[in-house]
């Protein structure tokens, strides 16, 4: 992502209704992936990993549709980042996601993550779904969330 002037933000304003309580499918949706080190689920090098993977996207002339970047916690010590792209990126670990997904939007600080995941679990169970993988999408960086006055996070679950 390019540096922006003080009047411009790096993240577009997020419309939570587009992702709240939605069922959708992806068919070979393209992403590049990288790993973030975490300490009890708290990311330690998130910023440097984002800088590294967004540089690869920019250098390749690709786009990041919807500014979509998924976080997938693998353990207390590791998290995968999946950055959506519109084409394969040379020098990056390219992956695709396919299947059926459900999403729900939340608002607030990261300290609510435990509360959100419990709510999301109940939400999908009430719909009779069984989640196989769960992702979190932090829709704006901290500076943009402060400017917009809202910090939206989308939980996305793959189900069968």
C-alpha positions in Angstrom: 0.0 0.0 0.0 1.2 3.5 -0.8 1.9 6.1 1.7 -1.0 8.5 1.8 -1.2 12.2 2.8 -2.5 13.1 6.2 -6.0 13.7 4.7 -6.2 10.3 3.0 -6.4 7.0 4.8 -4.9 3.7 3.7 -8.0 1.7 4.4 -11.4 2.4 2.7 -14.3 3.0 5.1 -15.9 -0.4 5.8 -19.7 -1.1 5.3 -20.5 -3.8 7.9 -23.9 -4.7 6.4 -22.2 -6.2 3.3 -20.6 -9.0 5.5 -23.0 -9.3 8.5 -25.0 -12.6 8.6 -24.0 -13.6 5.0 -23.6 -17.0 3.4 -21.4 -17.0 0.3 -19.1 -19.3 -1.8 -15.6 -18.9 -3.0 -14.3 -20.9 -6.0 -10.5 -20.9 -6.1 -10.4 -17.4 -4.6 -6.7 -16.3 -4.8 -4.6 -15.3 -1.8 -1.0 -15.0 -0.8 -0.1 -16.2 2.6 2.6 -15.5 5.2 3.1 -16.4 8.9 2.9 -14.1 11.9 4.5 -15.0 15.2 2.1 -14.7 18.2 2.5 -14.9 21.9 -0.6 -16.3 23.5 -2.5 -15.3 20.3 -1.2 -11.7 20.4 0.6 -10.9 17.0 4.2 -9.8 17.5 5.3 -9.0 13.9 2.0 -8.3 12.2 3.1 -4.9 10.8 6.3 -6.2 9.2 4.5 -9.2 7.6 1.8 -6.9 6.2 4.5 -4.6 4.8 6.3 -7.6 3.2 3.2 -9.1 1.6 1.7 -5.8 0.4 5.0 -4.9 -1.2 4.9 -8.2 -3.2 1.4 -7.3 -4.4 2.3 -3.8 -5.4 5.5 -4.9 -7.1 3.6 -7.4 -9.2 1.0 -4.9 -10.3 -1.8 -7.0 -8.6 -4.8 -5.7 -6.7 -6.1 -6.6 -3.2 -9.9 -7.0 -3.8 -12.0 -5.5 -1.0 -8.8 -5.0 1.0 -9.5 -8.5 2.3 -6.8 -9.9 4.6 -7.7 -12.9 6.7 -6.1 -14.0 9.9 -6.1 -17.7 10.8 -4.8 -18.5 14.3 -3.0 -21.9 14.1 -1.9 -22.0 17.8 -1.0 -19.6 20.6 2.3 -19.1 18.8 1.4 -18.8 15.1 -1.1 -17.1 12.8 -1.4 -17.3 9.1 -2.2 -14.1 7.1 -4.1 -14.6 3.8 -4.1 -11.5 1.6 -6.6 -11.6 -1.2 -5.2 -11.0 -4.7 -6.5 -10.8 -8.2 -3.7 -12.9 -9.8 -0.8 -15.2 -8.9 2.1 -13.3 -7.2 5.7 -14.4 -8.2 7.9 -15.0 -5.1 4.9 -15.4 -2.8 3.1 -18.5 -1.4 0.0 -18.5 -3.5 -3.1 -20.4 -2.2 -6.7 -20.6 -3.1 -9.8 -21.0 -0.9 -13.0 -22.7 -2.1 -16.2 -23.7 -0.4 -19.1 -22.4 1.5 -18.6 -19.6 4.0 -20.6 -17.7 6.6 -19.7 -14.3 8.0 -20.7 -12.0 10.9 -19.5 -8.5 11.6 -18.4 -7.2 15.0 -17.3 -3.8 16.3 -14.8 -3.0 19.0 -11.2 -3.6 20.2 -9.2 -6.8 19.9 -9.8 -7.5 23.6 -13.3 -8.6 22.6 -12.0 -11.4 20.4 -12.9 -14.2 22.9 -16.4 -12.8 23.3 -16.8 -12.6 19.5 -15.6 -16.1 18.8 -18.1 -17.5 21.4 -20.9 -15.5 19.8 -19.9 -16.6 16.3 -19.8 -20.3 17.5 -23.4 -19.9 18.8 -24.4 -18.0 15.7 -23.3 -20.8 13.3 -24.6 -23.6 15.5 -28.0 -21.9 15.6 -28.0 -22.1 11.8 -27.2 -25.8 12.0 -23.7 -25.3 10.5 -20.4 -26.9 11.5 -17.4 -24.7 11.0 -14.2 -26.4 9.7 -12.0 -23.3 9.5 -12.4 -19.8 11.0 -10.8 -16.6 9.9 -10.8 -13.0 11.2 -10.7 -10.0 9.0 -9.6 -6.8 10.7 -11.1 -4.4 8.2 -9.0 -1.3 8.9 -5.7 -0.5 10.4 -5.7 1.2 13.9 -5.2 4.7 12.4 -8.1 4.3 10.0 -10.3 2.8 12.7 -9.6 5.8 14.9 -10.4 8.2 12.0 -13.7 6.4 11.1 -14.6 6.0 14.8 -15.4 2.3 14.3 -13.2 -0.8 14.4 -15.0 -3.6 12.5 -13.9 -7.2 12.5 -15.5 -9.9 10.4 -15.5 -13.5 11.5 -15.7 -15.9 8.5 -16.2 -19.6 8.9 -15.9 -22.3 6.3 -18.6 -24.9 6.6 -19.7 -28.1 4.8 
